[in-house]
Amino acid sequence: MAEEKTFYVGVGNRSGVRKDLLECSKSVVGLLKNYDKINSTREQKIEKIIELKNVLAEIKQINTVLRDKFPSEKISLKREKTTRIVERKAPVEKKVIVKTAYKKPNNEIKKLEEELSEIEERLSKMGA
């Protein structure tokens, strides 16, 4: 069997290395916090888009009812003829939103804030 060799490396300026690691941890926690904010904003955006689609469908339905109630005679107005080119985009896939997911980011954000405060305390103890 092969013998395992253990190597030890001396670290100079240990407090500086710890300080750097804590600062990196602090920045990672900040990035995760921003990521959670972005995700919650995206979810809110999707909710608003769905709400807008529902409102537009309701407006369309009301408009149809109004057209049925108006007289059916056509009134012709003189207009200048213009041509429009309409480009149609491919339909966008609908995403399903799970409401239980909203509770998790708040808990995760709280955890991240606690970790951030803990890291900041360690940095202050080290004399940052």
Order of alpha helices (4+ residues) and beta strands (2+ residues): alpha-alpha
